[in-house]
Amino acid sequence: MSKNAQPVSPTKNFFAGGFGGVCLVFAGHPLDTIKVRLQTQPKPSPGQPPLYSGTFDCFRKTLLREGVRGLYKGMAAPIVGVTPMFAVCFFGFGLGIKLQQKHPGDVLAYPQLFAAGMLSGVFTTGIMAPGERIKCLLQIQAASGEVKYAGPMDCMKQLYKANGIRGIYKGTVLTLMRDVPASGMYFMTYEWLKNILTPEGRSPSELSVPSVLFAGGMAGIFNWAVAIPPDVLKSRFQTAPEGKYPHGFRDVLRELIREEGVASLYKGFTAVMLRAFPANAACFLGFEVALKFLNWVSERLKFITGC
């Protein structure tokens, strides 16, 4: 059972989650670039080595060819999308908790926290899918050397011109398949670890910064342990030429298993896990700091107004 009996405010979660999301992007985007390039690199010709032999080789080649800026390619799209996306994500989790509480402050069991997290994954897909589509296209464009899109807005315009709104939202089902179970795992793990790390007689809201960082980082690890296979399929599907996979993710899955085996579903695993801990540690720390600030402002306003 969760120890967290503090009333949840979806509105405060919304604003604090947005700030947490910005912290996550700045901390994690370089390794996200590496992850996408590893997942989408073409199959090498017979007798030829792959473009990247692994995470560290991809990191080294990206730095040599493009400098530090190369690691932050495509970051504008997630920065623009991530503030509302994480705001909606944490709002969805807060709403999921409130919907299951009979009274404010009721303690929820871990399966209920998992269900609340799954709801947050549904909420975020509408923002996440187009942002991921644009980000992936810009990241692999930089790796291939062929400049097709001048930036995120140009990419979105070209996708809309070619295939309408469906072109921008390509990969939505796979984004949903990735984010719904992964978000459930994400929030449940965070709350579970917060409760474990909270000393007897104390509140989880009083947790130290190192404990919040650890709980947030591990939540990211557990989240991606669930999310990697559908994420590989999503990255491949979203960056494929139009019409290559007429039956959607089933075609992508069949091709990957046939040509590269089951292990291909875990492409970019090292990059994902290296990124997951610091990025999500930063996210939850940003969320907790912002939430404390919003609670402080709320208390001050109550004191001033006498309400």
C-alpha positions as CSV (number, residue, x, y, z in Angstrom):
1,M,0.0,0.0,0.0
2,S,1.1,3.6,-0.7
3,K,1.9,5.7,2.4
4,N,1.0,8.9,0.5
5,A,-2.1,10.2,2.1
6,Q,-1.6,13.8,1.1
7,P,-4.5,15.3,-1.0
8,V,-3.6,15.4,-4.7
9,S,-4.3,18.5,-6.8
10,P,-4.3,17.6,-10.6
11,T,-4.0,21.4,-11.3
12,K,-0.8,21.7,-9.3
13,N,0.4,18.4,-10.9
14,F,-0.2,20.0,-14.3
15,F,2.2,22.9,-13.7
16,A,4.8,21.0,-11.7
17,G,4.8,18.2,-14.3
18,G,5.5,20.7,-17.1
19,F,8.6,22.0,-15.3
20,G,9.7,18.4,-14.6
21,G,9.4,17.6,-18.3
22,V,11.7,20.5,-19.3
23,C,14.3,19.2,-16.8
24,L,14.0,15.8,-18.4
25,V,14.6,16.9,-21.9
26,F,17.7,18.9,-21.1
27,A,19.2,16.0,-19.1
28,G,18.2,13.2,-21.5
29,H,18.1,14.4,-25.1
30,P,21.7,13.6,-26.1
31,L,21.2,9.9,-25.3
32,D,17.8,10.0,-26.9
33,T,19.5,11.0,-30.1
34,I,21.9,8.1,-29.8
35,K,19.0,5.7,-29.1
36,V,17.0,6.8,-32.2
37,R,20.1,6.6,-34.5
38,L,20.9,3.0,-33.3
39,Q,17.2,1.9,-33.6
40,T,16.9,3.3,-37.2
41,Q,20.3,2.6,-38.7
42,P,20.0,0.6,-42.0
43,K,20.9,-3.1,-42.1
44,P,24.5,-3.3,-43.4
45,S,25.3,-5.0,-46.7
46,P,26.9,-8.4,-46.6
47,G,30.5,-8.2,-45.5
48,Q,30.1,-4.5,-44.4
49,P,30.2,-3.4,-40.7
50,P,27.1,-1.6,-39.3
51,L,27.1,2.2,-39.3
52,Y,27.4,2.1,-35.5
53,S,28.8,-0.8,-33.6
54,G,27.1,0.3,-30.4
55,T,26.1,3.1,-28.1
56,F,29.6,4.5,-27.4
57,D,30.6,4.2,-31.1
58,C,27.5,6.2,-32.1
59,F,28.2,8.8,-29.4
60,R,31.8,9.1,-30.6
61,K,30.9,9.4,-34.3
62,T,28.2,11.9,-33.6
63,L,30.6,14.1,-31.6
64,L,33.3,13.9,-34.2
65,R,31.0,14.7,-37.2
66,E,28.6,17.2,-35.7
67,G,30.0,18.3,-32.3
68,V,28.0,18.7,-29.2
69,R,25.1,20.4,-31.2
70,G,24.7,17.1,-33.0
71,L,23.6,15.4,-29.7
72,Y,20.8,18.0,-29.3
73,K,19.4,17.7,-32.9
74,G,15.7,17.7,-32.9
75,M,15.4,19.0,-29.3
76,A,13.1,22.0,-30.3
77,A,10.2,19.6,-31.0
78,P,10.3,17.8,-27.7
79,I,10.9,21.1,-25.7
80,V,7.8,22.6,-27.4
81,G,5.8,19.5,-26.9
82,V,7.3,18.3,-23.6
83,T,6.0,21.1,-21.3
84,P,2.3,20.5,-22.1
85,M,3.0,16.7,-22.5
86,F,4.5,16.2,-19.1
87,A,2.0,18.7,-17.6
88,V,-0.8,16.5,-19.1
89,C,1.0,13.4,-18.0
90,F,1.2,14.4,-14.3
91,F,-2.3,15.9,-14.5
92,G,-3.6,12.5,-15.8
93,F,-1.9,10.7,-12.9
94,G,-3.3,13.1,-10.4
95,L,-6.8,12.8,-11.9
96,G,-6.4,9.0,-12.0
97,I,-5.7,9.1,-8.2
98,K,-8.7,11.4,-7.5
99,L,-11.1,9.2,-9.5
100,Q,-10.2,6.2,-7.4
101,Q,-10.3,8.0,-4.0
102,K,-13.6,8.0,-2.1
103,H,-12.2,10.8,0.2
104,P,-9.3,13.2,-0.4
105,G,-6.1,11.8,1.0
106,D,-7.3,8.1,0.8
107,V,-4.4,5.7,0.5
108,L,-4.3,3.8,-2.8
109,A,-2.9,0.3,-3.4
110,Y,-0.1,-0.1,-5.9
111,P,-2.4,-1.6,-8.6
112,Q,-4.6,1.5,-8.3
113,L,-1.5,3.7,-8.7
114,F,-0.6,1.6,-11.8
115,A,-4.1,2.2,-13.2
116,A,-3.7,6.0,-12.5
117,G,-0.4,6.0,-14.4
118,M,-1.9,4.2,-17.3
119,L,-4.5,6.9,-17.6
120,S,-1.7,9.5,-17.8
121,G,-0.3,7.5,-20.8
122,V,-3.7,7.8,-22.6
123,F,-3.8,11.6,-21.9
124,T,-0.3,12.2,-23.3
125,T,-0.5,10.3,-26.6
126,G,-2.2,13.1,-28.5
127,I,0.8,15.4,-27.9
128,M,3.5,12.7,-27.8
129,A,2.9,11.1,-31.2
130,P,3.4,14.1,-33.5
131,G,6.4,15.3,-31.4
132,E,8.0,11.9,-31.5
133,R,7.4,11.7,-35.3
134,I,9.1,15.0,-36.0
135,K,12.0,14.4,-33.5
136,C,12.8,11.0,-35.0
137,L,12.8,12.3,-38.6
138,L,15.2,15.2,-37.6
139,Q,17.5,12.9,-35.7
140,I,18.0,10.4,-38.5
141,Q,18.2,13.2,-41.1
142,A,21.3,14.5,-39.3
143,A,22.8,11.1,-39.2
144,S,22.2,10.4,-42.9
145,G,23.6,13.8,-44.1
146,E,20.6,14.4,-46.3
147,V,18.9,17.6,-45.3
148,K,15.2,17.3,-46.1
149,Y,13.8,19.4,-43.3
150,A,15.0,22.8,-42.2
151,G,13.6,22.4,-38.7
152,P,10.6,21.1,-36.7
153,M,8.1,23.5,-38.2
154,D,9.3,22.8,-41.8
155,C,9.1,19.1,-41.0
156,M,5.5,19.5,-39.8
157,K,4.5,21.5,-42.8
158,Q,6.0,19.0,-45.2
159,L,4.4,16.1,-43.5
160,Y,1.0,17.8,-43.5
161,K,1.4,18.8,-47.2
162,A,2.2,15.2,-48.2
163,N,-0.3,13.2,-46.1
164,G,-2.4,15.6,-44.1
165,I,-3.0,15.2,-40.4
166,R,-2.4,11.4,-40.7
167,G,1.2,12.1,-41.8
168,I,1.8,14.1,-38.6
169,Y,0.1,11.5,-36.4
170,K,1.8,8.4,-38.0
171,G,2.7,5.9,-35.2
172,T,0.0,7.0,-32.8
173,V,-1.2,3.4,-32.0
174,L,2.4,2.3,-31.3
175,T,2.9,5.4,-29.1
176,L,-0.2,4.3,-27.2
177,M,1.0,0.7,-26.9
178,R,4.3,2.0,-25.5
179,D,3.1,4.7,-23.2
180,V,0.0,3.2,-21.5
181,P,1.7,0.2,-19.7
182,A,5.0,2.1,-19.4
183,S,3.4,5.1,-17.6
184,G,1.6,2.7,-15.2
185,M,5.0,1.2,-14.3
186,Y,6.6,4.6,-14.1
187,F,4.3,6.2,-11.5
188,M,3.8,3.0,-9.5
189,T,7.6,2.4,-9.2
190,Y,8.2,6.0,-8.2
191,E,5.5,5.9,-5.4
192,W,6.7,2.5,-4.3
193,L,10.3,3.6,-4.0
194,K,9.3,6.8,-2.2
195,N,7.5,4.8,0.4
196,I,10.4,2.4,0.9
197,L,12.9,5.3,1.2
198,T,10.7,7.3,3.6
199,P,11.7,6.9,7.3
200,E,9.1,5.6,9.7
201,G,6.8,8.4,10.9
202,R,7.8,10.8,8.1
203,S,5.9,11.8,5.0
204,P,7.1,11.0,1.5
205,S,6.8,14.7,0.7
206,E,9.7,15.3,3.1
207,L,12.1,12.9,1.2
208,S,15.7,14.1,0.7
209,V,17.0,15.3,-2.7
210,P,19.2,12.2,-3.2
211,S,16.2,9.9,-2.4
212,V,14.0,11.7,-4.9
213,L,16.7,11.5,-7.5
214,F,17.1,7.7,-6.9
215,A,13.4,7.0,-6.9
216,G,12.9,9.1,-10.1
217,G,15.9,7.5,-11.9
218,M,14.8,4.0,-11.0
219,A,11.2,4.8,-12.1
220,G,12.7,5.8,-15.5
221,I,14.6,2.4,-15.7
222,F,11.4,0.4,-14.9
223,N,9.4,2.5,-17.4
224,W,11.8,1.9,-20.3
225,A,12.2,-1.8,-19.4
226,V,8.5,-2.1,-20.4
227,A,8.6,0.5,-23.2
228,I,11.7,-0.5,-25.3
229,P,10.2,-3.1,-27.7
230,P,7.2,-0.9,-28.8
231,D,9.5,2.1,-28.9
232,V,11.8,0.3,-31.4
233,L,8.8,-0.6,-33.6
234,K,7.5,3.0,-33.3
235,S,10.9,4.6,-34.3
236,R,11.2,2.3,-37.3
237,F,7.6,2.8,-38.4
238,Q,7.6,6.6,-37.9
239,T,10.8,7.1,-40.0
240,A,10.0,4.6,-42.8
241,P,9.1,5.9,-46.3
242,E,5.3,6.2,-46.8
243,G,3.7,2.9,-47.8
244,K,6.6,0.7,-46.6
245,Y,4.6,-0.9,-43.9
246,P,1.0,-1.1,-45.2
247,H,-0.2,-3.2,-42.2
248,G,1.4,-1.0,-39.6
249,F,3.4,-2.3,-36.6
250,R,2.7,-6.0,-37.6
251,D,4.8,-5.5,-40.8
252,V,7.6,-3.8,-38.8
253,L,7.6,-6.6,-36.2
254,R,7.7,-9.3,-38.9
255,E,10.6,-7.6,-40.8
256,L,12.6,-7.0,-37.7
257,I,12.2,-10.6,-36.3
258,R,12.9,-12.1,-39.8
259,E,16.0,-10.1,-40.6
260,E,17.5,-9.4,-37.2
261,G,15.9,-11.7,-34.6
262,V,14.2,-11.0,-31.3
263,A,17.2,-9.1,-30.0
264,S,16.5,-6.3,-32.5
265,L,13.5,-5.3,-30.3
266,Y,16.0,-4.2,-27.7
267,K,18.1,-2.0,-30.1
268,G,19.4,1.1,-28.3
269,F,19.0,-0.7,-24.9
270,T,22.2,0.7,-23.5
271,A,21.5,4.2,-24.6
272,V,18.0,4.1,-23.3
273,M,19.1,2.9,-19.8
274,L,22.0,5.3,-19.6
275,R,19.5,8.1,-20.4
276,A,16.6,6.8,-18.3
277,F,18.2,7.3,-14.9
278,P,19.5,10.9,-15.1
279,A,16.7,12.2,-17.3
280,N,13.9,10.9,-15.0
281,A,15.8,11.7,-11.8
282,A,15.9,15.3,-13.1
283,C,12.2,15.1,-14.1
284,F,10.9,14.0,-10.7
285,L,13.2,16.4,-8.8
286,G,11.9,19.2,-11.0
287,F,8.4,18.1,-10.3
288,E,8.8,17.8,-6.5
289,V,10.6,21.2,-6.3
290,A,7.9,22.9,-8.4
291,L,5.1,21.2,-6.4
292,K,6.6,22.4,-3.1
293,F,6.8,25.9,-4.6
294,L,3.2,25.8,-5.7
295,N,2.0,24.5,-2.3
296,W,4.0,27.3,-0.6
297,V,2.4,29.9,-2.9
298,S,-1.0,28.4,-2.2
299,E,-0.5,28.6,1.6
300,R,0.7,32.2,1.3
301,L,-2.3,33.2,-0.7
302,K,-4.6,31.6,1.9
303,F,-2.8,33.4,4.7
304,I,-3.0,36.8,2.9
305,T,-6.7,36.4,1.9
306,G,-7.6,34.9,5.3
307,C,-9.3,31.9,3.5
